[in-house]
Amino acid sequence: MEHKTSVWTIGFDMNLLAAAYAGIVSSSIAYYVQGLVMEKGGPVFVTAFSPLMMIIVAIMGSFILAEKIYIRGILGAVLIVAGLYSVLWGKYKEYKEKEIEESIILESVKGINGKNIENNGEINDIEMQKNDVNKIIPVVSISVPKA
């Protein structure tokens, strides 16, 4: 660890460009991935996976920067993963319940003798056309005088 302040100063050179580039590129990739996840899975998944970034940073820091990981950090990571799993499990159960409700609705929509609603819709269209024939439609005519 360097104790000289001159080592830690960032001037207008390649060090500033490298730090800015790393921050801008990594942030843009993170926002892009979050947008994709929000589009496909919804905002619950984005907020559920954001604590996972801390775990990834700790693991990468231990490999790249040789940082030490303590037991408290491991316990925190286990708690985060358990919370993430419980959110995903709840969303899975919610999805399955919704799927069952939709199948029940489709079963109740089926007509007598196993005919689908589409067949009943065709019958209703024919009946409506028969009723339309009996209706009187007012006709308006406009005549233009010859000059």
OpenMM code with the backbone's topology and positions (N, CA, C; nanometers):
from openmm import Vec3, app, unit

residues = "MET GLU HIS LYS THR SER VAL TRP THR ILE GLY PHE ASP MET ASN LEU LEU ALA ALA ALA TYR ALA GLY ILE VAL SER SER SER ILE ALA TYR TYR VAL GLN GLY LEU VAL MET GLU LYS GLY GLY PRO VAL PHE VAL THR ALA PHE SER PRO LEU MET MET ILE ILE VAL ALA ILE MET GLY SER PHE ILE LEU ALA GLU LYS ILE TYR ILE ARG GLY ILE LEU GLY ALA VAL LEU ILE VAL ALA GLY LEU TYR SER VAL LEU TRP GLY LYS TYR LYS GLU TYR LYS GLU LYS GLU ILE GLU GLU SER ILE ILE LEU GLU SER VAL LYS GLY ILE ASN GLY LYS ASN ILE GLU ASN ASN GLY GLU ILE ASN ASP ILE GLU MET GLN LYS ASN ASP VAL ASN LYS ILE ILE PRO VAL VAL SER ILE SER VAL PRO LYS ALA".split()
positions = [
    Vec3(0.0847, -0.1171, 0.0000),
    Vec3(0.0000, 0.0000, 0.0000),
    Vec3(0.0888, 0.1228, 0.0000),
    Vec3(0.0612, 0.2119, -0.0930),
    Vec3(0.1399, 0.3347, -0.1064),
    Vec3(0.0850, 0.4422, -0.0137),
    Vec3(0.1735, 0.5073, 0.0582),
    Vec3(0.1317, 0.6130, 0.1503),
    Vec3(0.1597, 0.7520, 0.0935),
    Vec3(0.2223, 0.7586, -0.0217),
    Vec3(0.2483, 0.8885, -0.0837),
    Vec3(0.1219, 0.9344, -0.1562),
    Vec3(0.0842, 1.0593, -0.1343),
    Vec3(-0.0370, 1.1111, -0.1998),
    Vec3(-0.0152, 1.1342, -0.3484),
    Vec3(0.1071, 1.1517, -0.3886),
    Vec3(0.1335, 1.1755, -0.5307),
    Vec3(0.1014, 1.0514, -0.6146),
    Vec3(0.1084, 0.9349, -0.5562),
    Vec3(0.0779, 0.8122, -0.6284),
    Vec3(-0.0721, 0.8011, -0.6544),
    Vec3(-0.1536, 0.8530, -0.5621),
    Vec3(-0.2984, 0.8394, -0.5713),
    Vec3(-0.3654, 0.9501, -0.6536),
    Vec3(-0.2971, 1.0521, -0.6909),
    Vec3(-0.3579, 1.1594, -0.7693),
    Vec3(-0.3755, 1.1149, -0.9143),
    Vec3(-0.4858, 1.1560, -0.9706),
    Vec3(-0.5142, 1.1239, -1.1104),
    Vec3(-0.5049, 1.2536, -1.1894),
    Vec3(-0.4159, 1.2572, -1.2848),
    Vec3(-0.3988, 1.3750, -1.3694),
    Vec3(-0.4739, 1.3558, -1.4999),
    Vec3(-0.4597, 1.4515, -1.5891),
    Vec3(-0.5229, 1.4425, -1.7201),
    Vec3(-0.4321, 1.3636, -1.8142),
    Vec3(-0.4270, 1.2348, -1.7904),
    Vec3(-0.3444, 1.1462, -1.8727),
    Vec3(-0.4175, 1.0135, -1.8918),
    Vec3(-0.3432, 0.9102, -1.9193),
    Vec3(-0.4025, 0.7800, -1.9471),
    Vec3(-0.4732, 0.7212, -1.8250),
    Vec3(-0.4307, 0.7545, -1.7045),
    Vec3(-0.4979, 0.7035, -1.5839),
    Vec3(-0.6420, 0.7532, -1.5750),
    Vec3(-0.6644, 0.8789, -1.6059),
    Vec3(-0.7992, 0.9350, -1.6046),
    Vec3(-0.8840, 0.8716, -1.7148),
    Vec3(-0.8254, 0.8564, -1.8329),
    Vec3(-0.8976, 0.7962, -1.9442),
    Vec3(-0.9354, 0.6514, -1.9136),
    Vec3(-0.8464, 0.5764, -1.8520),
    Vec3(-0.8750, 0.4361, -1.8190),
    Vec3(-0.9867, 0.4256, -1.7149),
    Vec3(-0.9831, 0.5102, -1.6130),
    Vec3(-1.0866, 0.5066, -1.5092),
    Vec3(-1.2219, 0.5479, -1.5662),
    Vec3(-1.2228, 0.6527, -1.6473),
    Vec3(-1.3490, 0.6985, -1.7064),
    Vec3(-1.4038, 0.5935, -1.8026),
    Vec3(-1.3186, 0.5354, -1.8845),
    Vec3(-1.3623, 0.4335, -1.9797),
    Vec3(-1.4205, 0.3122, -1.9074),
    Vec3(-1.3516, 0.2659, -1.8022),
    Vec3(-1.4005, 0.1494, -1.7275),
    Vec3(-1.5348, 0.1798, -1.6619),
    Vec3(-1.5508, 0.2982, -1.6069),
    Vec3(-1.6777, 0.3338, -1.5438),
    Vec3(-1.7909, 0.3479, -1.6429),
    Vec3(-1.7645, 0.4129, -1.7553),
    Vec3(-1.8699, 0.4353, -1.8546),
    Vec3(-1.9092, 0.3052, -1.9215),
    Vec3(-1.8136, 0.2246, -1.9621),
    Vec3(-1.8446, 0.0994, -2.0317),
    Vec3(-1.9161, 0.0015, -1.9388),
    Vec3(-1.8666, -0.0158, -1.8175),
    Vec3(-1.9304, -0.1108, -1.7263),
    Vec3(-2.0700, -0.0649, -1.6865),
    Vec3(-2.0893, 0.0655, -1.6669),
    Vec3(-2.2224, 0.1157, -1.6329),
    Vec3(-2.3190, 0.0990, -1.7492),
    Vec3(-2.2729, 0.1252, -1.8694),
    Vec3(-2.3625, 0.1114, -1.9848),
    Vec3(-2.4018, -0.0335, -2.0086),
    Vec3(-2.3088, -0.1255, -1.9902),
    Vec3(-2.3419, -0.2676, -2.0036),
    Vec3(-2.4404, -0.3088, -1.8951),
    Vec3(-2.4187, -0.2623, -1.7724),
    Vec3(-2.5092, -0.2969, -1.6618),
    Vec3(-2.6502, -0.2437, -1.6874),
    Vec3(-2.6628, -0.1195, -1.7322),
    Vec3(-2.7954, -0.0631, -1.7602),
    Vec3(-2.8632, -0.1344, -1.8771),
    Vec3(-2.7855, -0.1723, -1.9770),
    Vec3(-2.8423, -0.2441, -2.0904),
    Vec3(-2.8977, -0.3800, -2.0474),
    Vec3(-2.8197, -0.4523, -1.9678),
    Vec3(-2.8646, -0.5840, -1.9203),
    Vec3(-2.9866, -0.5686, -1.8288),
    Vec3(-2.9865, -0.4673, -1.7432),
    Vec3(-3.1032, -0.4436, -1.6574),
    Vec3(-3.2268, -0.4119, -1.7400),
    Vec3(-3.2107, -0.3377, -1.8478),
    Vec3(-3.3234, -0.3081, -1.9355),
    Vec3(-3.3782, -0.4338, -2.0016),
    Vec3(-3.2893, -0.5212, -2.0457),
    Vec3(-3.3342, -0.6468, -2.1060),
    Vec3(-3.4087, -0.7336, -2.0051),
    Vec3(-3.3535, -0.7413, -1.8848),
    Vec3(-3.4180, -0.8225, -1.7807),
    Vec3(-3.5533, -0.7637, -1.7446),
    Vec3(-3.5634, -0.6312, -1.7359),
    Vec3(-3.6901, -0.5685, -1.7013),
    Vec3(-3.7932, -0.5908, -1.8119),
    Vec3(-3.7477, -0.5901, -1.9372),
    Vec3(-3.8392, -0.6115, -2.0487),
    Vec3(-3.8939, -0.7539, -2.0482),
    Vec3(-3.8101, -0.8505, -2.0184),
    Vec3(-3.8526, -0.9905, -2.0251),
    Vec3(-3.9106, -1.0420, -1.8937),
    Vec3(-3.8544, -1.0032, -1.7815),
    Vec3(-3.8977, -1.0593, -1.6545),
    Vec3(-3.9733, -0.9652, -1.5641),
    Vec3(-3.9577, -0.8371, -1.5844),
    Vec3(-4.0252, -0.7410, -1.4994),
    Vec3(-3.9307, -0.6795, -1.3976),
    Vec3(-3.9763, -0.5772, -1.3279),
    Vec3(-3.8899, -0.5058, -1.2341),
    Vec3(-3.8523, -0.5864, -1.1107),
    Vec3(-3.9278, -0.6917, -1.0795),
    Vec3(-3.8956, -0.7727, -0.9616),
    Vec3(-3.7599, -0.8393, -0.9783),
    Vec3(-3.7320, -0.8870, -1.0972),
    Vec3(-3.6057, -0.9568, -1.1200),
    Vec3(-3.4865, -0.8617, -1.1155),
    Vec3(-3.5043, -0.7387, -1.1636),
    Vec3(-3.3946, -0.6423, -1.1600),
    Vec3(-3.3584, -0.6096, -1.0164),
    Vec3(-3.4590, -0.5833, -0.9335),
    Vec3(-3.4304, -0.5505, -0.7937),
    Vec3(-3.3835, -0.6721, -0.7155),
    Vec3(-3.4249, -0.7914, -0.7552),
    Vec3(-3.3812, -0.9111, -0.6836),
    Vec3(-3.2351, -0.9435, -0.7135),
    Vec3(-3.1900, -0.9172, -0.8346),
    Vec3(-3.0532, -0.9524, -0.8709),
    Vec3(-2.9515, -0.8441, -0.8405),
    Vec3(-2.9940, -0.7245, -0.8042),
    Vec3(-2.8970, -0.6191, -0.7752),
    Vec3(-2.8080, -0.6493, -0.6542),
    Vec3(-2.8554, -0.7133, -0.5456),
    Vec3(-2.7620, -0.7494, -0.4383),
    Vec3(-2.6609, -0.8560, -0.4807),
    Vec3(-2.6913, -0.9287, -0.5855),
    Vec3(-2.5984, -1.0302, -0.6337),
    Vec3(-2.4699, -0.9666, -0.6869),
    Vec3(-2.4781, -0.8399, -0.7285),
    Vec3(-2.3587, -0.7700, -0.7779),
    Vec3(-2.2536, -0.7569, -0.6691),
    Vec3(-2.2957, -0.7370, -0.5447),
    Vec3(-2.1988, -0.7263, -0.4346),
    Vec3(-2.1209, -0.8559, -0.4175),
    Vec3(-2.1888, -0.9675, -0.4338),
    Vec3(-2.1225, -1.0969, -0.4214),
    Vec3(-2.0217, -1.1150, -0.5340),
    Vec3(-2.0604, -1.0776, -0.6547),
    Vec3(-1.9700, -1.0902, -0.7693),
    Vec3(-1.8476, -1.0014, -0.7511),
    Vec3(-1.8690, -0.8796, -0.7015),
    Vec3(-1.7567, -0.7884, -0.6770),
    Vec3(-1.6628, -0.8466, -0.5719),
    Vec3(-1.7161, -0.9047, -0.4662),
    Vec3(-1.6312, -0.9639, -0.3616),
    Vec3(-1.5503, -1.0810, -0.4164),
    Vec3(-1.6132, -1.1646, -0.4974),
    Vec3(-1.5415, -1.2789, -0.5545),
    Vec3(-1.4334, -1.2317, -0.6516),
    Vec3(-1.4672, -1.1364, -0.7382),
    Vec3(-1.3678, -1.0854, -0.8326),
    Vec3(-1.2546, -1.0133, -0.7597),
    Vec3(-1.2874, -0.9422, -0.6518),
    Vec3(-1.1837, -0.8757, -0.5741),
    Vec3(-1.0888, -0.9739, -0.5091),
    Vec3(-1.1407, -1.0883, -0.4683),
    Vec3(-1.0518, -1.1877, -0.4076),
    Vec3(-0.9606, -1.2516, -0.5116),
    Vec3(-1.0100, -1.2690, -0.6335),
    Vec3(-0.9252, -1.3282, -0.7373),
    Vec3(-0.8277, -1.2274, -0.7975),
    Vec3(-0.8767, -1.1116, -0.8353),
    Vec3(-0.7938, -1.0150, -0.9077),
    Vec3(-0.7040, -0.9353, -0.8135),
    Vec3(-0.7602, -0.8855, -0.7037),
    Vec3(-0.6844, -0.7980, -0.6139),
    Vec3(-0.6308, -0.8688, -0.4899),
    Vec3(-0.6533, -0.9992, -0.4808),
    Vec3(-0.6069, -1.0811, -0.3681),
    Vec3(-0.6617, -1.0302, -0.2344),
    Vec3(-0.7865, -0.9838, -0.2346),
    Vec3(-0.8502, -0.9413, -0.1104),
    Vec3(-0.8917, -1.0642, -0.0308),
    Vec3(-0.8956, -1.0479, 0.0988),
    Vec3(-0.9362, -1.1584, 0.1856),
    Vec3(-1.0872, -1.1573, 0.2029),
    Vec3(-1.1455, -1.2764, 0.2004),
    Vec3(-1.2888, -1.2902, 0.2263),
    Vec3(-1.3039, -1.3535, 0.3639),
    Vec3(-1.3811, -1.2866, 0.4500),
    Vec3(-1.4005, -1.3345, 0.5848),
    Vec3(-1.5328, -1.4108, 0.5952),
    Vec3(-1.5504, -1.4805, 0.7079),
    Vec3(-1.6689, -1.5638, 0.7284),
    Vec3(-1.7966, -1.4806, 0.7292),
    Vec3(-1.7889, -1.3565, 0.7783),
    Vec3(-1.9070, -1.2700, 0.7772),
    Vec3(-1.9499, -1.2387, 0.6344),
    Vec3(-1.8553, -1.2200, 0.5462),
    Vec3(-1.8870, -1.1953, 0.4055),
    Vec3(-1.9502, -1.3163, 0.3397),
    Vec3(-1.9013, -1.4340, 0.3757),
    Vec3(-1.9583, -1.5568, 0.3206),
    Vec3(-2.1008, -1.5762, 0.3712),
    Vec3(-2.1231, -1.5520, 0.5008),
    Vec3(-2.2586, -1.5633, 0.5557),
    Vec3(-2.3534, -1.4622, 0.4908),
    Vec3(-2.3053, -1.3410, 0.4676),
    Vec3(-2.3867, -1.2412, 0.3995),
    Vec3(-2.4212, -1.2843, 0.2578),
    Vec3(-2.3240, -1.3439, 0.1890),
    Vec3(-2.3492, -1.3918, 0.0533),
    Vec3(-2.4523, -1.5042, 0.0534),
    Vec3(-2.4436, -1.5932, 0.1515),
    Vec3(-2.5410, -1.7023, 0.1611),
    Vec3(-2.6809, -1.6465, 0.1867),
    Vec3(-2.6916, -1.5452, 0.2736),
    Vec3(-2.8219, -1.4836, 0.2986),
    Vec3(-2.8783, -1.4156, 0.1744),
    Vec3(-2.7919, -1.3494, 0.0991),
    Vec3(-2.8368, -1.2836, -0.0241),
    Vec3(-2.8862, -1.3863, -0.1247),
    Vec3(-2.8116, -1.4939, -0.1419),
    Vec3(-2.8515, -1.5984, -0.2365),
    Vec3(-2.9816, -1.6653, -0.1905),
    Vec3(-2.9971, -1.6874, -0.0590),
    Vec3(-3.1216, -1.7467, -0.0077),
    Vec3(-3.2404, -1.6534, -0.0339),
    Vec3(-3.2224, -1.5244, -0.0148),
    Vec3(-3.3288, -1.4287, -0.0445),
    Vec3(-3.3624, -1.4254, -0.1922),
    Vec3(-3.2598, -1.4311, -0.2757),
    Vec3(-3.2826, -1.4341, -0.4202),
    Vec3(-3.3583, -1.5601, -0.4603),
    Vec3(-3.3200, -1.6725, -0.4021),
    Vec3(-3.3885, -1.7982, -0.4323),
    Vec3(-3.5351, -1.7928, -0.3884),
    Vec3(-3.5615, -1.7335, -0.2723),
    Vec3(-3.7001, -1.7266, -0.2250),
    Vec3(-3.7852, -1.6367, -0.3158),
    Vec3(-3.7274, -1.5289, -0.3676),
    Vec3(-3.8015, -1.4433, -0.4606),
    Vec3(-3.8323, -1.5191, -0.5886),
    Vec3(-3.7331, -1.5891, -0.6427),
    Vec3(-3.7544, -1.6649, -0.7659),
    Vec3(-3.8535, -1.7788, -0.7444),
    Vec3(-3.8489, -1.8419, -0.6296),
    Vec3(-3.9419, -1.9500, -0.5978),
    Vec3(-4.0854, -1.8956, -0.5902),
    Vec3(-4.1001, -1.7792, -0.5269),
    Vec3(-4.2320, -1.7167, -0.5179),
    Vec3(-4.2853, -1.6765, -0.6543),
    Vec3(-4.1989, -1.6211, -0.7397),
    Vec3(-4.2423, -1.5851, -0.8749),
    Vec3(-4.2800, -1.7090, -0.9548),
    Vec3(-4.2092, -1.8201, -0.9353),
    Vec3(-4.2408, -1.9443, -1.0052),
    Vec3(-4.3777, -1.9964, -0.9613),
    Vec3(-4.4035, -1.9939, -0.8297),
    Vec3(-4.5335, -2.0382, -0.7797),
    Vec3(-4.6450, -1.9483, -0.8330),
    Vec3(-4.6203, -1.8171, -0.8371),
    Vec3(-4.7192, -1.7231, -0.8893),
    Vec3(-4.7469, -1.7517, -1.0371),
    Vec3(-4.6434, -1.7818, -1.1134),
    Vec3(-4.6595, -1.8136, -1.2550),
    Vec3(-4.7411, -1.9414, -1.2731),
    Vec3(-4.7126, -2.0433, -1.1913),
    Vec3(-4.7861, -2.1696, -1.2015),
    Vec3(-4.9328, -2.1505, -1.1642),
    Vec3(-4.9619, -2.0727, -1.0606),
    Vec3(-5.1003, -2.0457, -1.0214),
    Vec3(-5.1748, -1.9728, -1.1326),
    Vec3(-5.1092, -1.8777, -1.1959),
    Vec3(-5.1709, -1.8043, -1.3056),
    Vec3(-5.1976, -1.8983, -1.4228),
    Vec3(-5.1050, -1.9885, -1.4496),
    Vec3(-5.1215, -2.0847, -1.5580),
    Vec3(-5.2399, -2.1775, -1.5296),
    Vec3(-5.2558, -2.2208, -1.4049),
    Vec3(-5.3676, -2.3080, -1.3667),
    Vec3(-5.4997, -2.2325, -1.3801),
    Vec3(-5.5031, -2.1056, -1.3368),
    Vec3(-5.6249, -2.0256, -1.3488),
    Vec3(-5.6647, -2.0083, -1.4951),
    Vec3(-5.5671, -1.9855, -1.5815),
    Vec3(-5.5981, -1.9700, -1.7237),
    Vec3(-5.6518, -2.0995, -1.7829),
    Vec3(-5.5968, -2.2134, -1.7398),
    Vec3(-5.6467, -2.3403, -1.7927),
    Vec3(-5.7885, -2.3678, -1.7422),
    Vec3(-5.8192, -2.3276, -1.6190),
    Vec3(-5.9546, -2.3442, -1.5656),
    Vec3(-6.0530, -2.2571, -1.6437),
    Vec3(-6.0120, -2.1357, -1.6746),
    Vec3(-6.0984, -2.0461, -1.7519),
    Vec3(-6.1226, -2.1035, -1.8905),
    Vec3(-6.0184, -2.1572, -1.9535),
    Vec3(-6.0363, -2.2165, -2.0862),
    Vec3(-6.1283, -2.3378, -2.0814),
    Vec3(-6.1183, -2.4168, -1.9749),
    Vec3(-6.2063, -2.5331, -1.9608),
    Vec3(-6.3519, -2.4894, -1.9447),
    Vec3(-6.3750, -2.3807, -1.8699),
    Vec3(-6.5121, -2.3355, -1.8475),
    Vec3(-6.5713, -2.2689, -1.9714),
    Vec3(-6.4869, -2.2225, -2.0621),
    Vec3(-6.5349, -2.1568, -2.1824),
    Vec3(-6.5802, -2.2585, -2.2859),
    Vec3(-6.5294, -2.3793, -2.2787),
    Vec3(-6.5673, -2.4812, -2.3765),
    Vec3(-6.7176, -2.5051, -2.3708),
    Vec3(-6.7751, -2.5273, -2.4881),
    Vec3(-6.9195, -2.5450, -2.4991),
    Vec3(-6.9619, -2.6875, -2.4662),
    Vec3(-7.0874, -2.7163, -2.4908),
    Vec3(-7.1444, -2.8479, -2.4654),
    Vec3(-7.0888, -2.9451, -2.5688),
    Vec3(-7.0722, -3.0706, -2.5296),
    Vec3(-7.0217, -3.1780, -2.6151),
    Vec3(-6.8782, -3.1537, -2.6612),
    Vec3(-6.8018, -3.0753, -2.5860),
    Vec3(-6.6615, -3.0561, -2.6168),
    Vec3(-6.6332, -2.9629, -2.7325),
    Vec3(-6.7339, -2.8917, -2.7821),
    Vec3(-6.7097, -2.7979, -2.8911),
    Vec3(-6.6441, -2.6729, -2.8345),
    Vec3(-6.5507, -2.6205, -2.9085),
    Vec3(-6.4805, -2.5013, -2.8644),
    Vec3(-6.5669, -2.3788, -2.8812),
    Vec3(-6.5248, -2.2706, -2.8214),
    Vec3(-6.5984, -2.1453, -2.8295),
    Vec3(-6.5989, -2.0920, -2.9722),
    Vec3(-6.4988, -2.1289, -3.0533),
    Vec3(-6.4941, -2.0805, -3.1904),
    Vec3(-6.6150, -2.1312, -3.2700),
    Vec3(-6.6526, -2.2578, -3.2494),
    Vec3(-6.7695, -2.3114, -3.3188),
    Vec3(-6.8953, -2.2373, -3.2768),
    Vec3(-6.9083, -2.2098, -3.1474),
    Vec3(-7.0237, -2.1355, -3.0991),
    Vec3(-7.0227, -1.9936, -3.1549),
    Vec3(-6.9044, -1.9374, -3.1734),
    Vec3(-6.8941, -1.8041, -3.2306),
    Vec3(-6.9424, -1.8015, -3.3739),
    Vec3(-6.9125, -1.9068, -3.4505),
    Vec3(-6.9612, -1.9130, -3.5885),
    Vec3(-7.1135, -1.9224, -3.5921),
    Vec3(-7.1704, -2.0007, -3.5025),
    Vec3(-7.3161, -2.0124, -3.4950),
    Vec3(-7.3771, -1.8784, -3.4594),
    Vec3(-7.3177, -1.8077, -3.3651),
    Vec3(-7.3688, -1.6766, -3.3259),
    Vec3(-7.3601, -1.5780, -3.4423),
    Vec3(-7.2539, -1.5845, -3.5235),
    Vec3(-7.2420, -1.4968, -3.6390),
    Vec3(-7.3555, -1.5219, -3.7393),
    Vec3(-7.3870, -1.6492, -3.7640),
    Vec3(-7.4948, -1.6819, -3.8571),
    Vec3(-7.6281, -1.6312, -3.8046),
    Vec3(-7.6530, -1.6483, -3.6752),
    Vec3(-7.7774, -1.5999, -3.6163),
    Vec3(-7.7863, -1.4479, -3.6248),
    Vec3(-7.6762, -1.3788, -3.6050),
    Vec3(-7.6762, -1.2331, -3.6131),
    Vec3(-7.7036, -1.1873, -3.7556),
    Vec3(-7.6480, -1.2589, -3.8547),
    Vec3(-7.6743, -1.2223, -3.9935),
    Vec3(-7.8216, -1.2417, -4.0275),
    Vec3(-7.8847, -1.3482, -3.9752),
    Vec3(-8.0272, -1.3700, -3.9990),
    Vec3(-8.1094, -1.2566, -3.9394),
    Vec3(-8.0705, -1.2112, -3.8223),
    Vec3(-8.1426, -1.1016, -3.7578),
    Vec3(-8.1215, -0.9701, -3.8311),
    Vec3(-8.0053, -0.9510, -3.8919),
    Vec3(-7.9773, -0.8274, -3.9645),
    Vec3(-8.0620, -0.8166, -4.0907),
    Vec3(-8.0993, -0.9294, -4.1505),
    Vec3(-8.1813, -0.9269, -4.2718),
    Vec3(-8.3178, -0.8679, -4.2415),
    Vec3(-8.3716, -0.8947, -4.1246),
    Vec3(-8.5048, -0.8484, -4.0881),
    Vec3(-8.5083, -0.7003, -4.0504),
    Vec3(-8.3922, -0.6394, -4.0254),
    Vec3(-8.3898, -0.4988, -3.9865),
    Vec3(-8.4078, -0.4095, -4.1092),
    Vec3(-8.4724, -0.2955, -4.0886),
    Vec3(-8.4898, -0.1972, -4.1950),
    Vec3(-8.3792, -0.0942, -4.1812),
    Vec3(-8.3072, -0.0756, -4.2891),
    Vec3(-8.1963, 0.0191, -4.2883),
    Vec3(-8.2422, 0.1470, -4.3568),
    Vec3(-8.2369, 0.2627, -4.2873),
    Vec3(-8.2780, 0.3882, -4.3518),
    Vec3(-8.1760, 0.4294, -4.4575),
    Vec3(-8.2286, 0.4750, -4.5696),
    Vec3(-8.1442, 0.5179, -4.6800),
    Vec3(-8.1715, 0.6644, -4.7054),
    Vec3(-8.0676, 0.7429, -4.7195),
    Vec3(-8.0799, 0.8844, -4.7471),
    Vec3(-8.0296, 0.9086, -4.8899),
    Vec3(-8.1110, 0.9741, -4.9688),
    Vec3(-8.0661, 1.0044, -5.1042),
    Vec3(-8.0571, 1.1555, -5.1211),
    Vec3(-7.9567, 1.1946, -5.1914),
    Vec3(-7.9347, 1.3386, -5.2164),
    Vec3(-7.9392, 1.3588, -5.3671),
    Vec3(-8.0206, 1.4536, -5.4100),
    Vec3(-8.0270, 1.4834, -5.5519),
    Vec3(-7.9743, 1.6228, -5.5763),
    Vec3(-7.9030, 1.6368, -5.6846),
    Vec3(-7.8443, 1.7645, -5.7201),
    Vec3(-7.9203, 1.8185, -5.8414),
    Vec3(-7.9747, 1.9407, -5.8311),
    Vec3(-8.0485, 1.9953, -5.9458),
    Vec3(-7.9545, 2.0250, -6.0628),
    Vec3(-8.0082, 2.0049, -6.1833),
    Vec3(-7.9286, 2.0314, -6.3031),
    Vec3(-7.9283, 2.1819, -6.3292),
    Vec3(-7.8219, 2.2315, -6.3769),
    Vec3(-7.8107, 2.3731, -6.4049),
    Vec3(-7.8470, 2.4115, -6.5452),
] * unit.nanometer
topology = app.Topology()
chain = topology.addChain("A")
for resn in residues:
    res = topology.addResidue(resn, chain)
    for name in ("N", "CA", "C"):
        topology.addAtom(name, app.Element.getBySymbol(name[0]), res)
